């Protein structure tokens, strides 16, 4: 079999004779299956394809928001595909808009969107926390000195 760790290429004959080895290689990354009678095929995890589709949907939402008619800012237009942004203050919506575009471009440049999904999840978690009533860090009162408090579970 000609599956090579770096290029992960196998012939269709290799796939027929040693499917387990080709499948193991596909667990590590895409494997190109060459064929004499047709265009090469690529064997990849279905989760990788799903991730790429999700990245494409996200990119489509960003493009649609950027091209939407009207006088509102890009950050405000992002409320359509990401309604949870409504829980964030305007300044944080602007930060989200800037960061999501920067991270999208960076991820696209290396064809890996994991970081993009992490950033999106972090912003959504922030919106969920605000919606649940958590106080933003900059609005918390800080103690100048440590104080001991009783364990609230001790009274049970």
DSSP file (Angstrom, degrees, kcal/mol; ACC not computed):
  #  RESIDUE AA STRUCTURE BP1 BP2  ACC     N-H-->O    O-->H-N    N-H-->O    O-->H-N    TCO  KAPPA ALPHA  PHI   PSI    X-CA   Y-CA   Z-CA
    1    1 A X              0   0    0      0, 0.0     9,-0.1     0, 0.0     0, 0.0   0.000 360.0 360.0 360.0 145.8    0.0    0.0    0.0
    2    2 A X        +     0   0    0      9,-0.1     2,-0.5     2,-0.1     7,-0.5   0.099 360.0 139.7-104.1  22.4    1.2    3.5   -0.8
    3    3 A X        -     0   0    0      5,-0.1     2,-0.4     4,-0.1     7,-0.1  -0.550  34.6-165.5 -68.6 121.0   -0.4    5.3    2.1
    4    4 A X     >  -     0   0    0     -2,-0.5     4,-2.9     5,-0.2     5,-0.1  -0.896  25.0-128.0-112.2 138.9    2.3    7.8    3.2
    5    5 A X  T  4 S+     0   0    0     -2,-0.4    -1,-0.1     1,-0.2    -2,-0.0   0.840 105.7  39.2 -54.9 -38.1    2.0    9.6    6.5
    6    6 A X  T  4 S+     0   0    0      1,-0.1    -1,-0.2     3,-0.0    -3,-0.0   0.924 129.5  24.5 -83.7 -45.4    2.5   13.0    5.0
    7    7 A X  T  4 S-     0   0    0      2,-0.1    25,-0.4    24,-0.0    -2,-0.2   0.730  84.8-150.8 -94.9 -21.7    0.5   12.9    1.8
    8    8 A X     <  +     0   0    0     -4,-2.9    24,-2.5     1,-0.2     2,-0.4   0.961  35.3 157.9  48.4  66.5   -1.9   10.1    2.7
    9    9 A X  E     +a   32   0A   0     -7,-0.5     2,-0.3    22,-0.2    -5,-0.2  -0.956  13.9 171.0-120.4 139.3   -2.5    8.8   -0.8
   10   10 A X  E     -a   33   0A   0     22,-2.9    24,-2.7    -2,-0.4     2,-0.1  -0.985  29.1-120.7-142.6 151.8   -3.7    5.3   -1.7
   11   11 A X  E  >  -a   34   0A   0     -2,-0.3     4,-2.0    22,-0.2    24,-0.2  -0.481  31.7-111.0 -84.8 163.7   -4.8    3.7   -4.9
   12   12 A X  H  > S+     0   0    0     22,-1.8     4,-1.9     1,-0.2     5,-0.1   0.837 122.2  56.7 -63.3 -30.6   -8.2    2.2   -5.3
   13   13 A X  H  > S+     0   0    0      2,-0.2     4,-2.7    21,-0.2     5,-0.2   0.901 104.3  52.1 -65.3 -40.8   -6.5   -1.2   -5.3
   14   14 A X  H  > S+     0   0    0      1,-0.2     4,-3.1     2,-0.2     8,-0.2   0.904 108.7  50.9 -59.9 -41.7   -4.9   -0.4   -1.9
   15   15 A X  H  < S+     0   0    0     -4,-2.0    -1,-0.2     1,-0.2    -2,-0.2   0.892 112.3  46.4 -64.0 -39.5   -8.4    0.4   -0.6
   16   16 A X  H  < S+     0   0    0     -4,-1.9     3,-0.4     2,-0.2    -2,-0.2   0.911 121.0  36.7 -68.4 -42.7   -9.8   -2.9   -1.9
   17   17 A X  H  < S+     0   0    0     -4,-2.7    -2,-0.2     1,-0.2    -3,-0.2   0.861 133.2  21.1 -80.4 -37.3   -6.9   -5.0   -0.6
   18   18 A X     X  +     0   0    0     -4,-3.1     4,-1.9    -5,-0.2     3,-0.3  -0.487  65.8 155.3-132.4  62.0   -6.2   -3.2    2.7
   19   19 A X  H  > S+     0   0    0     -3,-0.4     4,-3.0     1,-0.2     5,-0.2   0.880  74.0  57.2 -61.2 -37.0   -9.3   -1.2    3.7
   20   20 A X  H  > S+     0   0    0      1,-0.2     4,-2.3     2,-0.2    -1,-0.2   0.901 107.7  47.7 -61.2 -40.5   -8.5   -1.2    7.5
   21   21 A X  H  > S+     0   0    0     -3,-0.3     4,-2.0     2,-0.2    -1,-0.2   0.903 113.2  47.5 -67.6 -40.8   -5.1    0.4    6.8
   22   22 A X  H  X S+     0   0    0     -4,-1.9     4,-2.0    -8,-0.2    -2,-0.2   0.911 112.2  50.3 -66.0 -41.1   -6.6    3.1    4.5
   23   23 A X  H  X S+     0   0    0     -4,-3.0     4,-1.3     2,-0.2    -2,-0.2   0.888 108.2  52.7 -64.9 -38.6   -9.3    3.7    7.1
   24   24 A X  H  X S+     0   0    0     -4,-2.3     4,-0.8    -5,-0.2     3,-0.4   0.917 109.4  49.4 -61.3 -42.1   -6.7    4.1    9.9
   25   25 A X  H >X S+     0   0    0     -4,-2.0     4,-0.9     1,-0.2     3,-0.9   0.879 106.9  55.6 -63.9 -36.9   -4.9    6.6    7.7
   26   26 A X  H 3< S+     0   0    0     -4,-2.0    19,-0.4     1,-0.3    -1,-0.2   0.756  97.4  63.8 -69.0 -23.5   -8.2    8.5    7.2
   27   27 A X  H 3< S+     0   0    0     -4,-1.3    -1,-0.3    -3,-0.4    -2,-0.2   0.809 105.4  46.3 -66.3 -28.3   -8.6    8.8   10.9
   28   28 A X  H << S-     0   0    0     -3,-0.9     2,-0.3    -4,-0.8    -2,-0.2   0.698 132.9 -49.8 -86.0 -21.9   -5.5   10.9   11.0
   29   29 A X  S  < S-     0   0    0     -4,-0.9    -1,-0.3    14,-0.1    14,-0.1  -0.936  83.4 -35.0 165.6 174.9   -6.5   13.1    8.0
   30   30 A X        -     0   0    0     -2,-0.3     2,-0.5    -3,-0.1    14,-0.2  -0.221  48.8-154.6 -57.9 140.6   -7.8   13.1    4.5
   31   31 A X  E     - B   0  43A   0     12,-2.2    12,-3.2    -5,-0.1     2,-0.6  -0.982   8.5-141.4-118.4 125.2   -6.7   10.2    2.2
   32   32 A X  E     -aB   9  42A   0    -24,-2.5   -22,-2.9    -2,-0.5     2,-0.7  -0.761  11.8-154.2 -86.1 124.1   -6.7   10.7   -1.5
   33   33 A X  E     -aB  10  41A   0      8,-3.7     8,-2.5    -2,-0.6     2,-0.3  -0.884  11.1-152.1-100.7 113.7   -7.8    7.6   -3.4
   34   34 A X  E     -a   11   0A   0    -24,-2.7   -22,-1.8    -2,-0.7     2,-0.4  -0.611  11.5-168.0 -86.9 147.1   -6.3    7.6   -6.8
   35   35 A X        -     0   0    0      3,-0.5     3,-0.5    -2,-0.3     5,-0.1  -0.982  25.0-143.7-134.7 145.0   -8.1    5.8   -9.7
   36   36 A X  S    S+     0   0    0     -2,-0.4    -1,-0.1     1,-0.2     4,-0.1   0.831 102.5  42.2 -72.2 -32.1   -7.0    4.8  -13.2
   37   37 A X  S    S+     0   0    0      2,-0.1     2,-0.3     0, 0.0    -1,-0.2   0.222 119.9  10.8-105.2  14.8  -10.4    5.5  -14.7
   38   38 A X  S    S-     0   0    0     -3,-0.5    -3,-0.5     3,-0.0     3,-0.1  -0.989  89.6 -52.8-171.8 179.4  -11.4    8.7  -13.0
   39   39 A X        -     0   0    0     -2,-0.3    -2,-0.1     1,-0.1    -3,-0.1  -0.368  66.2 -96.1 -65.8 144.2  -10.7   11.7  -10.9
   40   40 A X        -     0   0    0     -6,-0.1     2,-0.3    -5,-0.1    -6,-0.2  -0.258  38.0-146.1 -60.2 150.7   -9.2   11.0   -7.5
   41   41 A X  E     -B   33   0A   0     -8,-2.5    -8,-3.7    -3,-0.1     2,-0.5  -0.793   5.0-134.6-113.5 159.7  -11.5   10.8   -4.5
   42   42 A X  E     -B   32   0A   0     -2,-0.3     2,-0.6   -10,-0.3   -10,-0.2  -0.973   6.8-153.6-121.1 129.8  -10.9   11.9   -0.9
   43   43 A X  E     +B   31   0A   0    -12,-3.2   -12,-2.2    -2,-0.5     2,-0.3  -0.897  30.6 156.8-101.5 118.5  -11.8    9.8    2.1
   44   44 A X        -     0   0    0     -2,-0.6     2,-0.1   -14,-0.2   -17,-0.1  -0.911  47.7 -86.3-137.0 162.8  -12.4   12.0    5.2
   45   45 A X     >  -     0   0    0    -19,-0.4     4,-1.5    -2,-0.3     3,-0.5  -0.442  33.3-130.5 -65.3 142.2  -14.2   11.8    8.5
   46   46 A X  H  > S+     0   0    0      1,-0.2     4,-2.5     2,-0.2     5,-0.2   0.834 108.6  61.0 -64.8 -30.6  -17.9   12.8    8.2
   47   47 A X  H  > S+     0   0    0      1,-0.2     4,-2.1     2,-0.2    -1,-0.2   0.848 101.9  52.9 -64.5 -32.3  -17.3   15.1   11.3
   48   48 A X  H  > S+     0   0    0     -3,-0.5     4,-2.2     2,-0.2    -1,-0.2   0.903 109.6  47.6 -67.7 -40.7  -14.7   17.0    9.3
   49   49 A X  H  X S+     0   0    0     -4,-1.5     4,-2.4     2,-0.2    -2,-0.2   0.919 111.4  50.8 -65.5 -42.9  -17.1   17.5    6.4
   50   50 A X  H  X S+     0   0    0     -4,-2.5     4,-2.3     1,-0.2    -2,-0.2   0.896 109.7  51.1 -61.4 -40.3  -19.8   18.6    8.9
   51   51 A X  H  X S+     0   0    0     -4,-2.1     4,-2.3     2,-0.2    -1,-0.2   0.906 109.8  49.3 -63.6 -42.2  -17.4   21.1   10.4
   52   52 A X  H  X S+     0   0    0     -4,-2.2     4,-2.2     2,-0.2    -2,-0.2   0.889 110.3  50.9 -65.3 -38.4  -16.5   22.5    7.0
   53   53 A X  H  X S+     0   0    0     -4,-2.4     4,-2.4     2,-0.2    -2,-0.2   0.906 110.0  49.9 -64.2 -40.8  -20.2   22.9    6.2
   54   54 A X  H  X S+     0   0    0     -4,-2.3     4,-2.4     2,-0.2    -2,-0.2   0.897 110.0  50.7 -64.1 -40.2  -20.8   24.7    9.4
   55   55 A X  H  X S+     0   0    0     -4,-2.3     4,-2.6     2,-0.2    -1,-0.2   0.892 109.8  50.7 -64.1 -39.0  -17.8   27.0    8.7
   56   56 A X  H  X S+     0   0    0     -4,-2.2     4,-2.5     2,-0.2    -2,-0.2   0.901 109.4  50.3 -66.1 -40.8  -19.3   27.7    5.2
   57   57 A X  H  X S+     0   0    0     -4,-2.4     4,-2.3     2,-0.2    -2,-0.2   0.914 111.5  49.0 -61.8 -42.3  -22.7   28.5    6.8
   58   58 A X  H  X S+     0   0    0     -4,-2.4     4,-2.2     2,-0.2    -2,-0.2   0.929 111.3  48.8 -62.9 -45.1  -21.0   30.9    9.2
   59   59 A X  H  X S+     0   0    0     -4,-2.6     4,-2.5     1,-0.2    -2,-0.2   0.895 109.6  52.9 -62.0 -39.5  -19.1   32.6    6.4
   60   60 A X  H  X S+     0   0    0     -4,-2.5     4,-2.8     1,-0.2    -1,-0.2   0.911 108.7  49.8 -62.1 -42.5  -22.3   32.9    4.4
   61   61 A X  H  X S+     0   0    0     -4,-2.3     4,-2.3     2,-0.2    -1,-0.2   0.888 110.9  49.5 -63.2 -39.3  -24.0   34.6    7.4
   62   62 A X  H  X S+     0   0    0     -4,-2.2     4,-2.1     2,-0.2    -2,-0.2   0.917 113.4  45.6 -66.7 -42.6  -21.0   37.0    7.7
   63   63 A X  H  X S+     0   0    0     -4,-2.5     4,-1.8     2,-0.2    -2,-0.2   0.936 113.0  50.2 -65.2 -46.0  -21.1   37.9    4.0
   64   64 A X  H  X S+     0   0    0     -4,-2.8     4,-0.8     1,-0.2    -2,-0.2   0.911 112.2  47.6 -59.7 -42.4  -24.9   38.3    4.0
   65   65 A X  H  < S+     0   0    0     -4,-2.3     3,-0.5     1,-0.2    -1,-0.2   0.890 110.9  51.3 -65.8 -38.4  -24.7   40.6    7.1
   66   66 A X  H  < S+     0   0    0     -4,-2.1    -1,-0.2     1,-0.2    -2,-0.2   0.809 116.5  40.2 -69.8 -27.4  -21.9   42.7    5.5
   67   67 A X  H  < S+     0   0    0     -4,-1.8    -1,-0.2    -5,-0.1    -2,-0.2   0.444  85.1 123.5-100.1  -1.0  -23.9   43.1    2.3
   68   68 A X     <  -     0   0    0     -4,-0.8     9,-0.1    -3,-0.5    -3,-0.0  -0.307  65.9-112.4 -62.4 140.7  -27.3   43.7    3.9
   69   69 A X        +     0   0    0      2,-0.0     2,-0.2     0, 0.0     3,-0.2  -0.297  69.5  68.9 -71.2 159.6  -29.0   47.0    2.9
   70   70 A X  S    S-     0   0    0      1,-0.1     7,-0.0    -2,-0.0     0, 0.0  -0.491  83.3 -88.6 120.8 170.4  -29.5   49.7    5.4
   71   71 A X  S    S+     0   0    0     -2,-0.2    -1,-0.1     2,-0.0    -2,-0.0   0.465  81.8 113.6 -96.3  -4.0  -27.6   52.2    7.4
   72   72 A X  S    S-     0   0    0     -3,-0.2     5,-0.0     1,-0.1     0, 0.0  -0.288  73.1 -99.9 -71.3 157.1  -27.0   50.1   10.5
   73   73 A X     >  -     0   0    0      1,-0.1     4,-2.2     4,-0.0     5,-0.2  -0.219  30.1-108.4 -70.5 163.5  -23.5   49.0   11.4
   74   74 A X  H  > S+     0   0    0      1,-0.2     4,-1.4     2,-0.2    -1,-0.1   0.903 121.3  55.5 -57.5 -42.6  -22.1   45.6   10.6
   75   75 A X  H  4 S+     0   0    0      1,-0.2    -1,-0.2     2,-0.2     4,-0.2   0.888 108.6  47.2 -60.6 -39.5  -22.3   44.7   14.2
   76   76 A X  H >4 S+     0   0    0      1,-0.2     3,-1.4     2,-0.2    -1,-0.2   0.873 108.7  54.4 -69.7 -36.9  -26.0   45.5   14.3
   77   77 A X  H >X S+     0   0    0     -4,-2.2     3,-1.3     1,-0.3     4,-0.5   0.748  95.4  69.2 -68.7 -22.2  -26.7   43.6   11.1
   78   78 A X  H 3X S+     0   0    0     -4,-1.4     4,-2.0     1,-0.2    -1,-0.3   0.624  78.7  80.4 -70.3 -11.5  -25.1   40.5   12.8
   79   79 A X  H <4 S+     0   0    0     -3,-1.4    -1,-0.2    -4,-0.2    -2,-0.2   0.764  84.3  62.6 -64.6 -23.9  -28.1   40.4   15.1
   80   80 A X  H <4 S+     0   0    0     -3,-1.3     3,-0.4    -4,-0.2    -1,-0.2   0.980 114.2  27.9 -68.5 -55.6  -30.0   38.7   12.3
   81   81 A X  H  < S+     0   0    0     -4,-0.5     2,-0.3     1,-0.3    -2,-0.2   0.774 134.3  36.7 -77.1 -21.6  -27.9   35.5   12.1
   82   82 A X    ><  +     0   0    0     -4,-2.0     3,-2.3     1,-0.1    -1,-0.3  -0.636  65.0 169.5-127.5  73.6  -26.8   35.7   15.7
   83   83 A X  G >  S+     0   0    0     -3,-0.4     3,-1.9    -2,-0.3     4,-0.1   0.757  71.5  72.8 -60.7 -23.8  -29.8   37.0   17.7
   84   84 A X  G >  S+     0   0    0      1,-0.3     3,-1.7     2,-0.2     4,-0.3   0.674  77.6  78.8 -64.7 -15.4  -28.1   36.2   21.0
   85   85 A X  G X  S+     0   0    0     -3,-2.3     3,-1.7     1,-0.3    -1,-0.3   0.739  74.7  78.3 -62.8 -20.3  -25.9   39.2   20.4
   86   86 A X  G <  S+     0   0    0     -3,-1.9    -1,-0.3     1,-0.3    -2,-0.2   0.726  85.1  60.0 -61.5 -21.1  -28.8   41.3   21.6
   87   87 A X  G <  S+     0   0    0     -3,-1.7    -1,-0.3    -4,-0.1     2,-0.3   0.667  92.3  84.0 -79.4 -16.4  -27.9   40.4   25.1
   88   88 A X  S <  S-     0   0    0     -3,-1.7     5,-0.0    -4,-0.3    39,-0.0  -0.614  88.9-107.8 -87.6 145.7  -24.4   42.0   24.7
   89   89 A X    >>  -     0   0    0     -2,-0.3     4,-2.0     1,-0.1     3,-0.5  -0.311  37.9-103.8 -62.9 157.0  -23.9   45.7   25.2
   90   90 A X  H 3> S+     0   0    0      1,-0.3     4,-2.1     2,-0.2     5,-0.2   0.856 120.7  55.3 -53.4 -40.8  -23.2   47.7   21.9
   91   91 A X  H 3> S+     0   0    0      1,-0.2     4,-2.0     2,-0.2    -1,-0.3   0.898 108.8  47.3 -63.0 -40.0  -19.5   47.9   22.6
   92   92 A X  H <> S+     0   0    0     -3,-0.5     4,-2.7     2,-0.2    -1,-0.2   0.842 107.7  56.1 -71.5 -32.0  -19.2   44.1   23.0
   93   93 A X  H  X S+     0   0    0     -4,-2.0     4,-2.5     2,-0.2    -2,-0.2   0.906 108.2  48.9 -63.1 -39.8  -21.2   43.6   19.8
   94   94 A X  H  X S+     0   0    0     -4,-2.1     4,-2.2     2,-0.2    -2,-0.2   0.911 111.0  49.5 -64.5 -42.0  -18.6   45.8   18.0
   95   95 A X  H  X S+     0   0    0     -4,-2.0     4,-2.8     2,-0.2     5,-0.2   0.914 110.7  50.6 -62.4 -42.6  -15.8   43.7   19.5
   96   96 A X  H  X S+     0   0    0     -4,-2.7     4,-3.1     2,-0.2     5,-0.3   0.941 108.9  51.3 -58.8 -48.4  -17.5   40.5   18.4
   97   97 A X  H  X S+     0   0    0     -4,-2.5     4,-1.5     1,-0.2    -2,-0.2   0.914 113.7  44.2 -57.6 -45.4  -17.9   41.8   14.9
   98   98 A X  H  X S+     0   0    0     -4,-2.2     4,-2.2     1,-0.2    -1,-0.2   0.944 116.8  45.0 -64.8 -48.3  -14.2   42.7   14.6
   99   99 A X  H  X S+     0   0    0     -4,-2.8     4,-2.9     1,-0.2     5,-0.3   0.896 109.9  53.1 -66.4 -41.2  -13.0   39.5   16.2
  100  100 A X  H  X S+     0   0    0     -4,-3.1     4,-1.9    -5,-0.2    -1,-0.2   0.873 111.9  46.3 -66.2 -35.3  -15.2   37.1   14.3
  101  101 A X  H  X S+     0   0    0     -4,-1.5     4,-2.4    -5,-0.3    -1,-0.2   0.931 114.2  47.5 -69.7 -45.6  -14.0   38.6   10.9
  102  102 A X  H  X S+     0   0    0     -4,-2.2     4,-2.2     1,-0.2    -2,-0.2   0.928 115.6  44.1 -61.1 -45.9  -10.4   38.6   12.0
  103  103 A X  H  X S+     0   0    0     -4,-2.9     4,-2.9     2,-0.2     5,-0.2   0.878 111.1  54.8 -69.3 -37.1  -10.5   35.0   13.2
  104  104 A X  H  X S+     0   0    0     -4,-1.9     4,-2.6    -5,-0.3    -1,-0.2   0.934 110.1  46.5 -59.8 -46.1  -12.5   33.9   10.2
  105  105 A X  H  X S+     0   0    0     -4,-2.4     4,-1.8     2,-0.2    -2,-0.2   0.923 113.6  48.2 -63.0 -44.1   -9.9   35.2    7.8
  106  106 A X  H  X S+     0   0    0     -4,-2.2     4,-0.8     2,-0.2    -2,-0.2   0.929 113.2  47.3 -63.3 -45.1   -7.1   33.6    9.8
  107  107 A X  H >X>S+     0   0    0     -4,-2.9     5,-1.9     1,-0.2     3,-0.9   0.907 110.6  51.8 -64.0 -41.9   -8.8   30.3    9.9
  108  108 A X  H ><5S+     0   0    0     -4,-2.6     3,-0.6     1,-0.2    -1,-0.2   0.853 102.8  60.5 -62.7 -33.7   -9.6   30.3    6.2
  109  109 A X  H 3<5S+     0   0    0     -4,-1.8    -1,-0.2     1,-0.2    -2,-0.2   0.751 116.2  31.5 -68.0 -22.1   -5.9   31.1    5.5
  110  110 A X  H <<5S-     0   0    0     -3,-0.9    -1,-0.2    -4,-0.8    -2,-0.2   0.325 106.6-122.5-115.3   6.1   -4.9   27.8    7.1
  111  111 A X  T <<5S+     0   0    0     -4,-0.7     2,-0.4    -3,-0.6    -3,-0.2   0.855  76.9 113.6  55.7  39.6   -8.0   25.8    6.2
  112  112 A X      < -     0   0    0     -5,-1.9     3,-0.2    -6,-0.1    -2,-0.2  -0.956  39.9-179.7-141.7 120.3   -8.7   25.0    9.9
  113  113 A X     >  +     0   0    0     -2,-0.4     4,-1.8     1,-0.2     5,-0.2   0.275  51.8 105.4-107.7  10.7  -11.8   26.4   11.5
  114  114 A X  H  > S+     0   0    0      1,-0.2     4,-1.8     2,-0.2    -1,-0.2   0.921  82.6  50.0 -57.5 -46.2  -11.5   25.0   15.1
  115  115 A X  H  > S+     0   0    0      1,-0.2     4,-2.6    -3,-0.2    -1,-0.2   0.872 106.7  56.4 -61.9 -37.2  -10.5   28.4   16.5
  116  116 A X  H  > S+     0   0    0      1,-0.2     4,-2.4     2,-0.2    -1,-0.2   0.913 107.6  47.3 -61.1 -43.5  -13.4   30.1   14.8
  117  117 A X  H  X S+     0   0    0     -4,-1.8     4,-2.2     2,-0.2    -1,-0.2   0.841 110.7  52.7 -68.7 -32.1  -15.9   27.8   16.5
  118  118 A X  H  X S+     0   0    0     -4,-1.8     4,-2.5    -5,-0.2    -2,-0.2   0.943 110.5  46.7 -65.9 -47.5  -14.2   28.3   19.9
  119  119 A X  H  X S+     0   0    0     -4,-2.6     4,-2.3     1,-0.2     5,-0.2   0.916 113.0  49.6 -61.8 -43.8  -14.4   32.1   19.5
  120  120 A X  H  X S+     0   0    0     -4,-2.4     4,-2.4     1,-0.2    -1,-0.2   0.920 111.8  48.3 -61.8 -44.0  -18.0   31.9   18.5
  121  121 A X  H  X S+     0   0    0     -4,-2.2     4,-2.5     2,-0.2    -2,-0.2   0.881 109.9  52.7 -64.7 -38.3  -18.9   29.6   21.5
  122  122 A X  H  X S+     0   0    0     -4,-2.5     4,-2.0     2,-0.2    -2,-0.2   0.926 111.1  45.7 -64.0 -44.3  -17.0   31.9   23.9
  123  123 A X  H  X S+     0   0    0     -4,-2.3     4,-2.3     2,-0.2    -2,-0.2   0.913 112.9  50.1 -65.5 -41.6  -19.0   34.9   22.7
  124  124 A X  H  X S+     0   0    0     -4,-2.4     4,-2.6     1,-0.2    -1,-0.2   0.910 109.2  52.2 -63.6 -40.5  -22.3   33.0   22.8
  125  125 A X  H  X S+     0   0    0     -4,-2.5     4,-2.3     2,-0.2    -1,-0.2   0.881 107.8  52.2 -62.3 -37.6  -21.4   31.8   26.4
  126  126 A X  H  X S+     0   0    0     -4,-2.0     4,-2.3     2,-0.2    -1,-0.2   0.925 110.2  48.0 -62.6 -44.6  -20.8   35.4   27.4
  127  127 A X  H  X S+     0   0    0     -4,-2.3     4,-2.6     1,-0.2    -2,-0.2   0.899 111.2  50.9 -62.8 -40.4  -24.3   36.4   26.0
  128  128 A X  H  X S+     0   0    0     -4,-2.6     4,-1.8     2,-0.2    -1,-0.2   0.892 109.6  50.6 -64.1 -39.4  -25.9   33.5   27.8
  129  129 A X  H  <>S+     0   0    0     -4,-2.3     5,-2.4     2,-0.2     4,-0.4   0.916 111.6  47.0 -65.2 -43.2  -24.2   34.6   31.1
  130  130 A X  H ><5S+     0   0    0     -4,-2.3     3,-1.4     1,-0.2    -2,-0.2   0.920 111.4  51.6 -64.1 -42.9  -25.4   38.1   30.7
  131  131 A X  H 3<5S+     0   0    0     -4,-2.6    -1,-0.2     1,-0.3    -2,-0.2   0.834 106.5  55.1 -62.4 -31.8  -28.9   36.9   29.8
  132  132 A X  T 3<5S-     0   0    0     -4,-1.8    -1,-0.3    -5,-0.2    -2,-0.2   0.508 124.3-103.9 -81.2  -4.0  -28.9   34.7   33.0
  133  133 A X  T < 5 +     0   0    0     -3,-1.4    -3,-0.2    -4,-0.4    -2,-0.1   0.557  63.5 156.9  97.4   8.3  -28.1   37.8   35.1
  134  134 A X      < -     0   0    0     -5,-2.4     2,-0.4    -6,-0.2    -1,-0.3  -0.439  44.8-117.7 -67.1 142.7  -24.4   37.4   35.8
  135  135 A X        -     0   0    0     -2,-0.1     5,-0.1     1,-0.1    -1,-0.1  -0.665  27.7-114.5 -83.3 129.9  -22.7   40.6   36.6
  136  136 A X    >   -     0   0    0     -2,-0.4     3,-2.0     1,-0.1     4,-0.4  -0.305  26.6-115.1 -60.1 148.0  -20.0   41.7   34.2
  137  137 A X  G >  S+     0   0    0      1,-0.3     3,-1.4     2,-0.2    -1,-0.1   0.850 114.3  58.0 -53.9 -39.0  -16.5   41.8   35.8
  138  138 A X  G 3  S+     0   0    0      1,-0.3    -1,-0.3     3,-0.0    -2,-0.1   0.603 106.0  50.9 -73.7  -7.3  -16.2   45.6   35.4
  139  139 A X  G <  S+     0   0    0     -3,-2.0    -1,-0.3     2,-0.1     2,-0.2   0.381  86.5 108.1-105.7   2.4  -19.3   46.1   37.5
  140  140 A X  S <  S-     0   0    0     -3,-1.4     2,-0.4    -4,-0.4    -3,-0.0  -0.545  70.6-123.5 -80.2 144.3  -18.3   43.9   40.4
  141  141 A X        -     0   0    0     -2,-0.2     2,-0.4     0, 0.0    -2,-0.1  -0.746  26.9-148.8 -84.4 132.0  -17.4   45.4   43.7
  142  142 A X        -     0   0    0     -2,-0.4     2,-0.4     2,-0.0     3,-0.1  -0.813   8.5-128.3-103.8 142.5  -13.9   44.4   44.8
  143  143 A X        -     0   0    0     -2,-0.4     3,-0.1     1,-0.1     4,-0.0  -0.706   4.3-150.4 -87.2 138.7  -12.8   44.0   48.5
  144  144 A X  S    S+     0   0    0     -2,-0.4     2,-0.3     1,-0.1    -1,-0.1   0.838  84.3  26.0 -74.8 -33.2   -9.7   45.8   49.5
  145  145 A X  S    S-     0   0    0     -3,-0.1    -1,-0.1     0, 0.0     2,-0.1  -0.920  93.8 -96.4-129.2 154.5   -8.9   43.2   52.2
  146  146 A X        -     0   0    0     -2,-0.3     2,-0.4    -3,-0.1    -2,-0.0  -0.419  38.1-165.2 -67.6 142.9   -9.8   39.5   52.5
  147  147 A X        -     0   0    0     -2,-0.1     2,-0.3    -4,-0.0    -4,-0.0  -0.990  16.1-129.2-129.5 141.1  -12.8   38.7   54.6
  148  148 A X        -     0   0    0     -2,-0.4     2,-0.3     0, 0.0     0, 0.0  -0.697  27.3-172.6 -86.5 140.3  -13.8   35.4   56.0
  149  149 A X        -     0   0    0     -2,-0.3     2,-0.1     0, 0.0     3,-0.0  -0.948  27.1-104.7-130.2 153.3  -17.3   34.2   55.4
  150  150 A X        -     0   0    0     -2,-0.3     2,-0.5     1,-0.1     3,-0.0  -0.446  41.3-102.3 -73.7 149.2  -19.3   31.3   56.7
  151  151 A X    >   -     0   0    0      1,-0.2     3,-1.7    -2,-0.1     4,-0.4  -0.617  26.4-146.8 -70.6 119.6  -19.9   28.4   54.4
  152  152 A X  G >  S+     0   0    0     -2,-0.5     3,-0.5     1,-0.3    -1,-0.2   0.710  96.1  60.7 -65.4 -18.0  -23.5   28.8   53.3
  153  153 A X  G >  S+     0   0    0      1,-0.2     3,-1.4     2,-0.1    -1,-0.3   0.665  85.8  77.2 -79.9 -15.8  -23.9   25.0   53.1
  154  154 A X  G <  S+     0   0    0     -3,-1.7    -1,-0.2     1,-0.3    -2,-0.2   0.754  85.5  61.3 -68.1 -23.9  -23.1   24.6   56.8
  155  155 A X  G <         0   0    0     -3,-0.5    -1,-0.3    -4,-0.4    -2,-0.1   0.443 360.0 360.0 -82.8   1.2  -26.6   25.8   57.8
  156  156 A X    <         0   0    0     -3,-1.4    -1,-0.2    -4,-0.0    -2,-0.1   0.477 360.0 360.0 -75.0 360.0  -28.4   22.9   56.0
